[in-house]
């Protein structure tokens, strides 16, 4: 999920786009011109990962039934995803609120939850990723509001993103339930949006696929909690 980001210490050079080259990711990466890595560049590279932690026009079905979509209006991204699961609504809610189990997802190295009220939880997460061949450290603090067996809403409390908020809806079906995600994310305006567009469209489907996979893997655990 978008969050406060800090790049691990780097040195060397990064590719820069030729002034007359098309504004594509390919030309950005493979330009023959190079520039030293500056602190400002490190920050821009780190911010590209904001969309990856949670996490850009789509509606393409994943092989396991996951559907994801993204639209951008100006600097604001509207994110959507859904998938069916055999979890009951109770078990699905237990799965979504098993905050510390997020470390079972790729890239998440820590996830610590503190319950502040009966249905309000603050979660601090750390992830390590690579983008454009560079290692990046990602940190976020989120506040979740729980609506048992129906909905889980969240808002980012700290981070370099201007805003990031959204919710999960749990809808019963004949096989179990459908989980639907909707969110809005406004990144730092210095980020090249064509790069964010590329990673949003190519990475989020895989990440929501992992969330769907983990739901099925933990079905027995959460079904037992609802007996």
JOLINLIN-V359458 format. One record per helix or strand of 3 or more residues. SS is the DSSP state (H for helix, E for strand). FROM is the first residue (numbers start at 1). LEN is the number of residues. Records with the same first field share a line. If there is no record, write none. Layout:
# JOLINLIN-V359458
SS: FROM-LEN / FROM-LEN
This chain:
# JOLINLIN-V359458
E: 4-4 / 13-3 / 34-3 / 67-7 / 76-10 / 108-10 / 120-12 / 134-14 / 151-8 / 163-10 / 177-10
H: 25-6 / 39-14 / 89-8 / 99-6 / 193-25 / 219-6
